[in-house]
Amino acid sequence: MTGFGHFYGRYYRHLFMIMAIMSICGILFYVIVSVPASFQDMRVLKYSGVFDPNVVMAKGSTQGNQSSGNPNGDIVKAPPEIYCRPQHHFVFIKTGKTGSSTLSSLLYRYGLKNNLVAALDPDNKGFIEQDKNGNLVIKEFNCRNFPGYNVMASHIGYDRVAIDAVIDNAKYFTIIRSPYTHWKSGFYFSGKYKGFSNSSNPFLQYVNFQYERHREDHSVATPANGFCNRFGIPFEDDKKIMDRHLEKLDNDFDLVLLMEYYDESLILLKQLMCWDFRDILYYPLKVHTMYQPPTTPEMETKISQLARHDIRLYEYFNMTLWEKIRNYEGDFEADLVNFKNLQKTEYERCEEKKDSRYCHLLKADTSELARLTLEMNTHQWSC
């Protein structure tokens, strides 16, 4: 009996241990599935580049319920700059006479600050060029241990397939301007006004000339519809067809900025990219002070015919801009005021401290910043 007692004693001890382990596992499982979501769904949030484990917004958390008055314990949205991750892959399609040089300089500064690789060739020109047939050609740029490109901010033709082959999974944005002022600005910038030197209002004479030609042969003035031309949108008077092209372009781009609402557009860009206010600071570049006679109502009527396709495009993206502002996550007006105050402070500071390295980079034009970016990239990746 002693042998049998010893056997059963060992048997029951092992059985007890197994049952104890199973009980502990059951308790742990119960804790995991029933513990408040403040522990289950805890997420470490990112703010201004520093991870703060004390900031938690989660389903069922007491803090979330008290702060929002949410009895159901749904996830409480923190301001987007807290929980989002800064975007380091982006493509900016530059457009002429829209403040795009100022914006591309801002983007190159961001790239320098964050060690991003820009799609530039060793000659400091555009990485993508057009061949004689108008097709986009991607240049070869081989480097040892090359990680791939992050940034593109150049005057290039818009070809989504070709650009996606260079920068994958990127945020896309561009900037446009009211056709009434855009065409006029291009007219003076390109020097066309010199051909109407006998007129007190060269642009008026040019508009009249283009309008009369349009009345005679019903041709569309391509310069007056430069945005549509740049983005491959046909000059189509059928509203339904035009709307389909605009909707496709809207789907292609994460944001279309407007020059007339530059700061407002940058606030949207900041949220889209999860950047800081300092990342969108700028110094106005290529601002021309040449006197330009005012545009008359009669001229605007004629321009509305000549630039009607670009006007339709502008109206569409003017609508989407304000829709994005209405859907802004956070206090848009407060963020806009804060940014304008910071912009004014830094602008004035750099007007005084002209020998500051920070101010030098803030004022640097696109070509210099592209050169510095290229130097950093080639040194970093042995190109």
C-alpha positions in Angstrom: 0.0 0.0 0.0 2.9 2.3 0.7 4.0 2.0 -2.9 0.4 2.8 -4.1 0.1 5.7 -1.7 3.4 7.2 -2.8 2.2 6.9 -6.5 -1.1 8.5 -5.8 0.5 11.2 -3.8 2.8 12.1 -6.7 -0.2 11.9 -9.1 -2.3 14.3 -7.1 0.5 16.7 -6.6 1.1 16.9 -10.3 -2.7 17.2 -11.0 -2.8 20.0 -8.4 0.1 21.8 -10.1 -1.6 21.5 -13.5 -4.9 22.8 -12.2 -3.1 25.7 -10.5 -1.4 26.6 -13.7 -4.6 26.4 -15.6 -6.3 28.6 -13.0 -3.6 31.2 -13.3 -3.9 31.2 -17.1 -7.6 31.6 -16.8 -7.2 34.6 -14.4 -4.7 36.2 -16.8 -7.1 35.7 -19.7 -9.9 37.3 -17.8 -7.8 40.3 -16.8 -6.7 40.8 -20.4 -10.2 40.7 -21.8 -12.0 42.6 -19.0 -9.4 45.1 -17.8 -10.2 48.7 -18.8 -9.2 49.6 -22.3 -6.9 52.3 -20.9 -4.4 49.4 -20.4 -5.6 47.2 -23.3 -5.5 49.9 -26.0 -2.8 52.0 -24.5 -0.9 53.9 -27.2 2.3 55.9 -26.8 1.7 59.2 -28.4 4.2 61.4 -30.2 4.5 65.1 -29.6 7.1 67.5 -31.0 9.5 64.6 -31.6 9.4 63.3 -28.0 7.6 60.2 -26.9 5.5 60.9 -23.8 4.2 57.7 -22.2 2.0 59.7 -19.8 -0.2 61.0 -22.6 -2.8 58.3 -23.3 -6.2 58.5 -25.0 -8.0 55.2 -25.1 -11.4 53.6 -25.1 -12.9 53.4 -21.6 -10.3 55.6 -19.9 -11.6 57.7 -17.0 -9.6 60.6 -18.2 -11.1 60.5 -21.6 -14.7 60.3 -20.3 -14.2 63.2 -17.9 -12.6 65.5 -20.4 -15.0 64.9 -23.2 -18.2 64.1 -21.4 -18.3 60.9 -23.4 -20.4 58.3 -21.4 -19.7 55.5 -23.9 -15.9 55.6 -23.4 -15.1 56.0 -27.1 -11.6 56.8 -28.2 -10.9 60.5 -27.6 -9.1 62.2 -30.4 -6.1 64.2 -29.3 -4.9 67.1 -31.4 -3.4 65.6 -34.6 0.1 66.9 -33.9 0.1 64.6 -30.9 -0.8 61.2 -32.3 0.3 61.5 -36.0 3.7 60.7 -37.4 5.7 63.2 -39.4 5.6 62.5 -43.1 9.0 62.3 -44.8 7.9 61.2 -48.3 6.4 64.0 -50.4 6.1 65.3 -53.9 5.5 69.0 -54.6 4.6 69.9 -58.2 5.8 73.4 -58.7 3.8 75.9 -60.8 5.0 79.2 -62.2 4.2 82.6 -60.5 2.3 81.1 -57.5 4.7 81.4 -54.6 6.0 78.0 -55.4 9.7 78.9 -55.1 9.0 80.1 -51.5 7.3 76.8 -50.8 9.9 74.6 -52.4 12.6 76.4 -50.3 10.6 75.6 -47.2 10.5 72.0 -48.3 14.2 71.8 -48.9 14.9 73.3 -45.5 12.7 70.6 -44.0 14.7 68.0 -45.9 18.0 69.4 -44.7 16.8 69.4 -41.1 15.7 65.8 -41.3 18.4 64.3 -43.5 16.0 63.5 -46.3 17.1 62.5 -49.8 15.9 64.8 -52.6 15.5 63.7 -56.2 18.2 65.9 -57.7 20.9 65.0 -60.2 24.6 65.9 -59.8 24.2 68.9 -62.1 21.6 70.4 -59.6 18.9 70.1 -62.2 15.6 68.3 -62.2 15.8 64.6 -61.6 13.0 63.9 -64.1 13.3 65.5 -67.6 11.1 65.5 -70.7 12.4 64.1 -73.9 11.8 65.6 -77.3 8.4 63.8 -77.5 7.3 65.2 -74.2 7.7 62.0 -72.2 9.1 62.0 -68.7 12.5 60.4 -68.4 13.9 59.3 -65.0 17.6 59.9 -64.7 20.0 57.2 -63.3 21.6 58.3 -60.0 23.5 55.3 -58.5 24.9 55.5 -55.0 26.3 52.9 -52.6 23.9 51.9 -49.8 21.3 54.2 -51.4 18.1 54.2 -49.3 15.8 55.7 -51.9 14.3 59.2 -52.4 12.1 61.1 -50.0 11.6 64.5 -51.6 10.7 66.0 -55.0 10.0 69.7 -55.3 10.8 70.6 -58.9 9.3 72.1 -62.0 8.4 68.8 -63.7 5.5 67.6 -65.9 2.9 65.8 -63.9 3.1 62.1 -64.6 2.0 60.1 -61.6 3.3 56.7 -62.8 6.8 58.1 -63.5 7.0 60.0 -60.2 5.7 57.1 -58.2 8.5 55.0 -59.6 10.9 57.5 -57.9 9.2 58.2 -54.6 6.8 55.5 -53.4 3.9 56.2 -51.0 4.4 59.9 -51.0 2.1 62.8 -50.1 1.3 64.9 -53.2 0.6 68.6 -53.2 0.8 71.6 -55.4 -0.2 75.3 -55.5 -2.3 77.4 -57.8 -3.4 81.0 -58.1 -6.4 83.0 -59.4 -6.2 83.0 -63.2 -7.0 86.7 -63.2 -3.8 87.6 -61.5 -1.8 84.5 -62.6 -1.9 85.3 -66.3 -1.0 88.9 -65.6 1.9 88.1 -63.4 3.3 85.8 -66.0 2.9 88.4 -68.7 5.1 90.9 -66.8 7.6 88.3 -65.5 8.3 86.8 -68.9 8.9 90.2 -70.4 6.0 90.1 -72.9 5.1 93.7 -71.8 8.2 94.9 -73.8 6.3 94.1 -77.0 3.6 96.6 -76.0 5.9 99.4 -74.9 3.8 102.1 -76.7 0.8 101.4 -74.5 0.2 102.9 -71.0 -1.4 99.5 -70.1 0.5 96.7 -71.9 -1.6 93.9 -70.4 -4.8 95.5 -71.5 -3.5 95.7 -75.0 -2.4 92.0 -74.8 -5.7 90.9 -73.4 -7.6 92.7 -76.2 -5.3 91.1 -78.8 -5.8 87.6 -77.5 -9.5 88.1 -77.1 -10.0 89.3 -80.7 -8.0 86.3 -82.0 -10.2 84.0 -79.8 -13.4 85.6 -81.3 -12.1 85.0 -84.8 -10.9 81.4 -84.6 -12.4 80.2 -81.2 -8.9 79.1 -80.2 -8.0 78.6 -76.5 -5.2 80.7 -75.2 -2.9 78.1 -73.7 -0.9 80.6 -71.5 -4.2 81.7 -70.0 -4.9 78.1 -69.0 -1.5 77.1 -67.8 -2.7 75.1 -64.8 -4.9 72.8 -66.9 -2.1 72.5 -69.4 0.4 71.6 -66.7 -1.8 68.9 -65.1 -2.9 67.4 -68.4 -6.5 68.5 -68.2 -8.0 69.0 -71.6 -9.6 72.3 -72.5 -13.1 71.0 -72.3 -16.2 73.2 -72.3 -18.5 70.3 -71.3 -19.0 70.8 -67.5 -19.5 67.1 -66.8 -16.4 66.0 -68.6 -14.4 68.8 -67.0 -15.7 67.8 -63.6 -14.5 64.2 -64.1 -11.0 65.4 -64.9 -11.0 67.7 -61.8 -12.2 64.9 -59.5 -9.4 62.7 -60.7 -6.9 65.4 -60.1 -8.4 66.0 -56.7 -8.0 62.2 -55.9 -4.4 62.3 -57.0 -3.4 65.2 -54.8 -3.6 65.2 -51.0 -3.7 69.0 -51.0 -3.9 71.9 -53.5 -2.7 75.1 -51.9 -3.9 78.5 -53.0 -1.6 81.5 -53.2 -4.3 83.9 -52.2 -4.6 82.0 -48.9 -1.0 81.1 -48.4 -0.9 80.9 -44.6 -4.2 79.1 -44.4 -2.9 76.6 -47.0 0.3 76.0 -45.0 -1.7 75.3 -41.8 -3.5 72.5 -43.8 -0.1 71.3 -45.1 1.2 71.2 -41.5 -1.6 69.0 -40.4 -1.4 66.8 -43.5 2.3 66.2 -42.9 2.2 66.2 -39.1 4.8 68.9 -38.9 5.5 71.7 -36.5 4.8 75.4 -36.9 8.5 76.0 -37.4 8.6 73.6 -40.3 6.3 75.8 -42.3 8.0 79.2 -41.7 9.0 80.9 -44.9 10.7 84.0 -46.3 8.9 85.4 -49.4 11.1 84.9 -52.6 10.9 86.3 -56.1 8.5 89.1 -55.1 8.4 91.6 -57.9 7.7 95.2 -57.2 7.3 96.4 -60.8 4.3 98.6 -61.3 1.4 96.9 -63.0 -1.7 98.9 -64.0 -4.9 97.6 -62.4 -7.1 95.2 -64.1 -10.4 96.7 -65.2 -13.8 95.0 -65.1 -13.8 94.9 -68.9 -10.5 93.1 -68.8 -11.8 90.6 -66.3 -14.8 89.8 -68.5 -12.5 89.0 -71.4 -10.1 87.0 -69.2 -13.1 85.0 -67.9 -13.5 83.8 -71.5 -9.8 83.3 -72.3 -8.9 81.6 -69.0 -12.2 79.9 -68.4 -10.7 76.4 -68.0 -8.2 77.5 -65.4 -11.0 79.5 -63.7 -13.1 76.4 -63.4 -10.1 74.5 -62.0 -9.4 77.3 -59.5 -13.0 77.5 -58.4 -13.0 73.7 -57.8 -9.9 73.7 -55.6 -11.0 76.9 -53.8 -14.0 74.9 -52.8 -12.0 71.9 -51.6 -9.6 74.2 -49.6 -12.4 75.7 -47.6 -14.0 72.3 -47.1 -10.7 71.0 -45.6 -10.6 74.1 -43.4 -14.1 73.3 -42.2 -13.1 69.7 -41.4 -9.9 70.7 -39.7 -9.1 68.7 -36.6 -8.5 71.3 -34.0 -8.9 75.1 -33.7 -8.0 76.3 -37.2 -8.3 80.0 -36.3 -6.2 79.7 -33.2 -3.5 77.8 -35.2 -3.6 80.4 -37.9 -3.1 83.2 -35.5 -0.3 81.4 -33.7 1.5 80.8 -37.0 1.1 84.3 -38.2 2.5 85.7 -34.9 5.5 83.2 -35.1 6.0 84.1 -38.8 6.1 87.8 -38.1 8.5 87.3 -35.1 11.0 85.2 -37.0 10.8 87.4 -40.1 11.6 90.5 -38.1 14.3 88.7 -36.2 16.0 87.6 -39.4 15.8 91.1 -40.8 18.0 92.3 -37.9 20.3 89.3 -37.5 21.5 89.0 -41.1 24.6 87.0 -40.1 22.7 84.2 -38.4 23.1 80.7 -40.0 19.4 80.1 -39.3 18.3 83.3 -40.9 20.6 82.7 -43.9 18.9 79.3 -44.5 15.4 80.9 -44.0 16.2 83.5 -46.7 18.0 81.2 -49.1 16.5 80.6 -52.5 15.6 77.3 -54.0 18.8 76.8 -56.0 21.0 77.3 -53.0 19.0 75.0 -50.8 18.9 72.4 -53.5 22.7 72.6 -53.8 23.1 72.1 -50.1 20.7 69.2 -50.1 22.6 67.6 -53.0 25.9 68.0 -51.2 24.5 66.5 -48.0 23.0 63.5 -49.9 26.1 62.8 -52.0 28.3 62.9 -48.9 25.9 60.8 -46.9 25.4 58.0 -49.5 28.7 58.1 -51.4 27.1 59.1 -54.7 
